[in-house]
């Protein structure tokens, strides 16, 4: 395992412990280039991933911390009628969610935050996880009430 990935993994495991979760129990996947943990914060499932990937031309690699939380599943599979929701999400992004943004993965709206791990500190990891979980936990009910669909946490 690359040194930067190992260093960042220790930071994330410290934060997971601070959140009252055993990092070994939360560990979902680990290999030579990535590690993923899952945990629950309120109604929000949170995926914390460290991944090493190419950072640009020349084959240089960087390790990234990515925190993702599914927020809601869209009600129509064809994408029709979602323009008001998408417009609202873009407005929320522009208003400043502070190191978080909404996006779309398949039929799910997700909250996401990502940064390179270079110079990463425990306090930054903790802020990212807590803040992203709070964004997802706050907006899942509001968005479902206003635009329909299902909270991601209500999926079977």
C-alpha positions in Angstrom: 0.0 0.0 0.0 1.3 3.4 -1.0 2.6 5.5 2.0 0.2 8.3 1.4 -2.8 5.9 1.3 -1.6 4.3 4.5 -1.2 7.7 6.2 -4.6 8.8 5.1 -6.2 5.5 6.2 -4.9 6.0 9.7 -6.5 9.5 9.8 -9.8 8.2 8.6 -9.8 5.3 11.1 -9.1 7.8 13.9 -12.2 9.8 12.8 -14.4 6.7 12.5 -13.4 5.8 16.1 -14.2 9.4 17.3 -17.6 8.9 15.7 -18.2 5.9 17.9 -17.8 3.3 15.3 -15.2 0.5 15.1 -13.2 1.0 11.9 -12.9 -2.7 11.4 -16.7 -3.1 11.5 -17.2 -0.2 9.2 -14.6 -1.4 6.6 -16.4 -2.3 3.4 -13.5 -2.8 1.0 -9.7 -2.6 1.0 -7.1 -3.3 -1.6 -3.8 -1.8 -2.8 -5.3 1.3 -4.3 -8.5 2.1 -2.3 -10.2 1.7 1.1 -13.9 2.3 1.8 -15.8 2.5 5.1 -19.6 2.8 5.5 -21.4 4.2 8.5 -24.7 5.7 9.5 -25.2 9.2 10.7 -28.8 10.1 11.4 -30.8 9.0 8.4 -27.7 9.3 6.2 -25.6 6.4 5.1 -22.0 7.7 4.6 -19.4 6.1 2.4 -15.8 7.3 3.1 -13.3 6.3 0.4 -9.6 6.7 -0.1 -8.5 6.1 -3.6 -5.2 6.4 -5.4 -5.6 7.4 -9.1 -3.8 9.2 -11.9 -3.8 12.9 -11.2 -3.1 14.0 -14.8 -0.8 13.4 -17.7 2.6 11.8 -17.0 1.3 8.9 -14.9 1.6 10.7 -11.6 -0.8 9.4 -8.9 -2.5 11.1 -6.0 -4.6 9.8 -3.2 -8.1 11.4 -2.7 -10.5 11.4 0.2 -14.1 11.2 -1.1 -17.1 11.2 1.2 -20.5 10.4 -0.4 -24.0 10.1 1.0 -27.0 9.0 -1.0 -29.9 11.4 -0.3 -32.9 10.4 -2.4 -33.9 8.1 -5.2 -35.7 9.8 -8.1 -39.3 8.7 -8.6 -39.2 8.4 -12.4 -36.6 6.3 -14.1 -36.7 8.2 -17.4 -35.5 11.6 -15.9 -38.7 13.4 -17.0 -40.0 16.1 -14.7 -36.9 16.5 -12.6 -35.9 19.9 -13.9 -37.3 21.8 -10.8 -35.3 19.4 -8.5 -32.1 19.7 -10.5 -32.5 23.5 -10.6 -33.0 23.6 -6.8 -29.9 21.4 -6.3 -27.8 23.6 -8.5 -29.0 26.7 -6.5 -28.1 25.0 -3.2 -24.6 24.2 -4.6 -24.2 27.8 -5.7 -25.4 29.2 -2.4 -22.4 27.4 -0.7 -22.8 24.1 1.0 -19.2 24.5 2.3 -17.1 21.8 0.9 -20.1 19.7 -0.3 -22.2 19.5 -3.4 -25.2 17.6 -4.7 -24.8 15.4 -7.7 -26.5 12.5 -9.5 -25.4 8.9 -9.6 -27.7 6.8 -11.7 -31.1 7.5 -10.2 -29.8 8.8 -6.9 -29.2 12.3 -5.7 -26.0 12.2 -3.6 -24.1 14.7 -1.4 -20.4 14.5 -2.1 -17.2 16.1 -0.9 -13.7 15.3 -2.2 -10.1 16.5 -1.8 -6.6 15.3 -2.2 -5.1 13.8 0.9 -1.9 15.8 0.7 -1.5 17.7 4.0 -4.8 16.3 5.2 -5.3 16.5 9.0 -7.7 14.5 11.3 -9.8 17.7 11.9 -10.4 18.1 8.2 -11.5 14.5 7.8 -13.8 14.8 10.7 -15.3 18.1 9.4 -15.9 16.5 6.0 -17.6 13.5 7.4 -19.7 15.3 9.9 -20.7 18.1 7.5 -21.5 15.9 4.6 -23.6 13.6 6.8 -25.4 16.7 8.2 -26.1 18.0 4.7 -27.6 14.6 3.6 -29.5 14.1 6.8 -31.0 17.7 6.6 -31.9 17.7 3.0 -33.2 14.2 2.4 -36.6 14.8 4.1 -36.9 18.4 2.7 -36.2 17.3 -0.9 -38.5 14.3 -0.8 -41.3 16.5 0.7 -40.8 19.2 -2.0 -40.0 17.1 -5.1 -41.0 13.5 -4.4 -39.0 10.3 -4.7 -37.8 8.3 -1.7 -35.2 9.0 0.9 -32.2 6.8 0.1 -32.2 5.5 3.7 -35.8 4.2 3.1 -34.6 1.9 0.3 -34.8 -1.8 0.9 
